[in-house]
């Protein structure tokens, strides 16, 4: 089982298309973004898990209960319904849907032996375009609401970063930077092949998808990006710390 996670606009589409082109079963129906369809049961699963996250105010959440409490049976039923076609298919199999990231702690507990591919991208590029998870309230998550659309996207990015970071990682977990997949495709896909134990296709990638923030006239940097950006190696154009 191969499970692709990462906030929307992190490059999960490229990995999904790579898997599909390589003969990995990713569901009976996917869209142009490589999302497994229909997604509604997984969306509802997000809303079932979210109330167990304790918002501490500002950009601070306590995820600890998710790792020890009993998983809500409704959650399991919804995920199994979403994955009905995948679960009965022969391997290699898996799925991609960005909202999976919102329930990563419980997905790991349901599928501890799966291979997880975690997409990371410069958050300044992630917040340029809109995504369904921009307003976390739609998935039951509390946060300091703002009318600033870019700030909502940025908070969504930070929440998902913290959620993944707080989760005890499964044995098979591979972090992949979108920029590396685009600019160093052969090296990056080779490493992914070794992780998955599969021969993978090389799909067409667009170098101009990297660093779009450089031409963006809107606000794309927030101070709470700084530590995650440094951790992931995004130092170009990073303002000095105050």
matplotlib code that plots the C-alpha trace (Angstrom):
import matplotlib.pyplot as plt

x = [0.0, 1.3, -0.2, 0.7, 0.3, 1.0, -1.0, -2.8, -0.4, 2.6, 3.2, 1.2, -0.3, 3.1, 3.7, 0.1, 0.7, 4.1, 2.5, -0.4, 2.0, 4.0, 1.1, 0.2, -3.6, -4.8, -8.5, -11.3, -11.6, -9.2, -9.3, -6.7, -5.0, -4.6, -7.0, -8.9, -12.7, -15.3, -13.7, -16.7, -16.3, -12.7, -13.8, -16.3, -13.6, -11.6, -14.6, -14.9, -11.3, -10.9, -12.8, -10.1, -7.5, -7.3, -6.8, -4.6, -5.0, -3.0, -1.1, -0.9, -2.7, -2.5, -2.6, -1.5, -4.9, -5.0, -2.0, -3.4, -7.3, -9.5, -10.2, -13.8, -15.6, -17.3, -13.9, -12.9, -16.1, -15.8, -12.2, -13.0, -15.9, -13.6, -11.1, -13.5, -11.9, -8.3, -8.6, -9.7, -7.2, -3.9, -0.7, 0.9, -2.0, -2.6, -4.1, -3.6, -5.9, -4.5, -7.1, -5.6, -3.0, -5.7, -6.2, -2.6, -2.4, -5.3, -4.4, -1.0, -2.7, -5.0, -2.3, 1.0, 2.7, 2.0, 4.6, 4.0, 5.3, 5.2, 5.4, 7.0, 7.1, 8.2, 5.1, 5.5, 4.4, 1.8, -0.2, -0.4, -3.2, -6.5, -7.3, -10.2, -8.4, -7.7, -10.4, -9.8, -13.2, -14.7, -13.1, -13.9, -10.5, -10.4, -7.9, -7.5, -9.8, -8.9, -10.6, -7.2, -7.4, -3.6, -3.2, -5.9, -3.9, -0.8, -2.4, -3.7, -0.2, 1.2, -1.5, -0.8, 2.9, 2.5, 0.1, 2.5, 5.4, 3.6, 2.7, 5.0, 6.2, 5.5, 8.4, 8.1, 8.1, 9.7, 9.9, 10.1, 10.6, 8.6, 11.5, 13.8, 11.3, 11.1, 14.8, 16.5, 14.0, 16.2, 18.0, 14.8, 12.7, 15.5, 15.5, 11.7, 12.1, 14.5, 12.0, 9.0, 10.8, 9.2, 10.4, 8.8, 8.0, 9.4, 6.6, 6.9, 7.6, 7.7, 10.6, 8.6, 6.4, 9.3, 9.8, 6.6, 6.6, 9.4, 6.8, 3.9, 2.7, 0.6, 1.7, 3.3, 5.6, 4.5, 6.8, 5.5, 6.9, 10.5, 11.3, 9.6, 11.4, 14.8, 14.0, 13.2, 16.1, 14.2, 16.6, 16.5, 14.9, 14.2, 14.0, 16.4, 15.0, 13.7]
y = [0.0, 3.4, 6.5, 9.9, 12.8, 16.5, 19.7, 20.7, 22.3, 20.5, 18.4, 15.3, 15.4, 14.6, 11.6, 10.3, 10.5, 8.8, 5.9, 5.6, 5.6, 2.9, 0.5, 1.2, 0.9, 4.2, 3.7, 3.1, 6.9, 9.8, 13.4, 15.4, 16.1, 12.4, 12.5, 9.4, 9.9, 10.2, 12.0, 12.7, 9.9, 10.9, 14.5, 13.3, 11.2, 14.4, 16.0, 12.9, 13.1, 16.9, 17.4, 15.4, 18.0, 20.6, 24.2, 26.0, 29.4, 31.2, 28.7, 26.0, 22.7, 19.6, 16.5, 14.1, 12.4, 11.2, 8.9, 7.0, 7.2, 4.6, 5.5, 6.4, 3.5, 6.0, 7.1, 3.5, 2.9, 6.0, 5.3, 1.7, 3.1, 5.6, 2.8, 0.0, -0.5, -0.1, -2.5, -5.4, -4.8, -6.6, -4.8, -2.5, -0.2, 3.0, 6.4, 10.2, 12.8, 15.9, 15.8, 12.5, 14.7, 16.1, 12.6, 11.3, 10.2, 7.9, 6.7, 5.6, 3.6, 1.9, 1.2, 0.9, -1.2, 1.1, 3.1, 6.8, 9.4, 12.9, 15.8, 19.0, 22.3, 25.8, 27.3, 30.5, 28.6, 26.6, 29.7, 31.3, 29.1, 28.2, 24.8, 23.1, 23.0, 26.7, 27.2, 24.5, 25.2, 23.3, 20.2, 20.9, 22.4, 25.4, 28.1, 31.9, 32.9, 35.7, 37.4, 37.4, 34.5, 34.2, 34.1, 31.4, 29.3, 29.9, 28.8, 25.7, 24.9, 25.4, 23.3, 20.4, 20.7, 20.5, 17.6, 15.5, 16.6, 15.6, 12.1, 9.1, 8.2, 4.7, 2.5, 3.2, 7.0, 8.9, 12.7, 14.1, 17.8, 18.9, 21.1, 18.1, 16.0, 18.7, 19.9, 16.6, 14.1, 11.2, 11.3, 11.8, 9.2, 6.7, 7.2, 6.8, 3.5, 2.2, 3.2, 1.6, -1.4, -0.6, 0.5, 3.9, 5.8, 9.3, 11.8, 15.3, 17.9, 21.7, 23.6, 26.9, 25.4, 25.9, 29.3, 30.9, 33.2, 35.2, 36.6, 36.8, 40.3, 39.2, 38.3, 34.9, 34.9, 34.7, 34.8, 31.4, 29.9, 30.6, 27.6, 25.0, 26.5, 26.3, 22.7, 21.8, 23.8, 26.7, 29.6, 31.6, 35.0, 34.2, 37.5, 37.9, 36.8, 39.7]
z = [0.0, -1.0, 0.6, -0.7, 1.7, 1.6, 1.7, -1.5, -4.0, -2.5, -5.6, -4.7, -8.2, -9.7, -7.5, -8.1, -11.9, -11.5, -9.6, -12.1, -15.1, -13.3, -13.0, -9.4, -8.8, -7.4, -7.6, -10.1, -10.7, -10.4, -11.6, -13.5, -10.2, -9.5, -6.6, -5.8, -6.3, -4.9, -1.9, 0.3, 2.8, 3.4, 3.9, 6.5, 8.2, 8.6, 10.4, 12.7, 13.8, 14.1, 17.4, 19.1, 18.3, 21.1, 19.9, 22.4, 20.8, 18.1, 16.0, 18.6, 18.7, 20.9, 18.8, 21.6, 22.1, 18.5, 19.1, 22.1, 22.1, 20.5, 16.9, 16.4, 14.6, 12.3, 11.1, 10.2, 8.4, 6.3, 5.4, 4.4, 2.3, 0.6, -0.1, -1.0, -4.5, -3.3, -0.4, -2.6, -5.3, -5.7, -4.9, -5.9, -4.8, -3.0, -3.2, -3.2, -1.8, -0.1, 2.6, 3.8, 5.4, 7.8, 9.2, 9.0, 12.6, 12.4, 8.9, 10.2, 12.9, 10.5, 7.9, 9.9, 7.3, 4.3, 2.5, 3.0, 0.6, 2.1, -0.3, 0.9, -1.1, -0.4, 1.4, -0.5, -3.6, -1.8, -0.7, -4.2, -5.4, -3.6, -2.3, -0.6, 2.7, 2.8, 5.4, 8.0, 9.6, 6.7, 8.1, 11.7, 12.7, 15.0, 14.2, 14.5, 11.7, 9.4, 6.4, 4.7, 2.2, 1.9, 5.6, 5.9, 3.4, 5.3, 8.6, 6.9, 5.6, 9.1, 10.8, 8.4, 8.9, 12.7, 12.4, 10.4, 12.6, 15.8, 14.6, 15.4, 12.0, 10.5, 9.7, 6.0, 5.5, 2.8, 2.6, -1.0, -1.9, -4.9, -6.1, -6.1, -8.1, -10.7, -10.9, -10.1, -11.3, -12.1, -8.8, -6.8, -8.6, -8.2, -4.5, -4.5, -6.4, -3.8, -1.0, -2.7, -4.3, -7.6, -11.0, -11.7, -14.8, -15.5, -16.2, -17.8, -15.2, -15.5, -14.2, -14.2, -11.4, -9.0, -7.3, -8.6, -5.5, -7.2, -9.7, -7.2, -6.3, -3.3, 0.2, 0.2, 3.2, 6.9, 9.9, 11.1, 7.9, 8.9, 11.1, 8.8, 5.8, 7.4, 8.4, 4.8, 3.3, 1.8, 2.5, -0.7, -0.1, 3.5, 5.5, 8.4, 11.8, 14.0]

ax = plt.figure().add_subplot(projection="3d")
ax.plot(x, y, z, "-o")
ax.set_aspect("equal")
plt.show()
